[in-house]
């Protein structure tokens, strides 16, 4: 029951209590519960919880049985004894009461597994490395990048090397004559984009420069402008 809430643990206890009260000779019986949420659920015949609906049915068919709230930890003997027994059972080696895990817990388990598999697939793949070098941790949260920023960081159109791969260009050489047709070439050294240049990183830091660029607003503005100009050229 370690994955269940107090509410979900209280319901089976209330169910056992109502079942026991139903088996007694006809006499008024009041079951005192210190969890208001479980009392409200038991009073709702349309509750999504199966146990809650069963308790509600028992209360409707047995007018002598009632469930009422009692304040916890204020010295009521019966309530204190119930807490003591619950703690004793939780700490014992006896088989725990079987209670279905809540849907929210199952969803969190499935989501965690899916994210782990997704992360593993991204790390083991050979394609999409330009994107993975920047976004190395998968996430369901969207990245609010402009179209031009995506083109730059992935090295896709309008770079000649990308266009040549799909036979949209006859060469991968930059129009300036440089054979280093990479996004950083256009952002730092190409004479045709000189007005948009940024400081060129040392060779060993080139990869990290791309990672840093994605978080610098002013440089991203330069990149968007540069890519737009190249696209219309």
Order of alpha helices (4+ residues) and beta strands (2+ residues): alpha-beta-alpha-alpha-beta-alpha-alpha-alpha-alpha-alpha-alpha-alpha-alpha
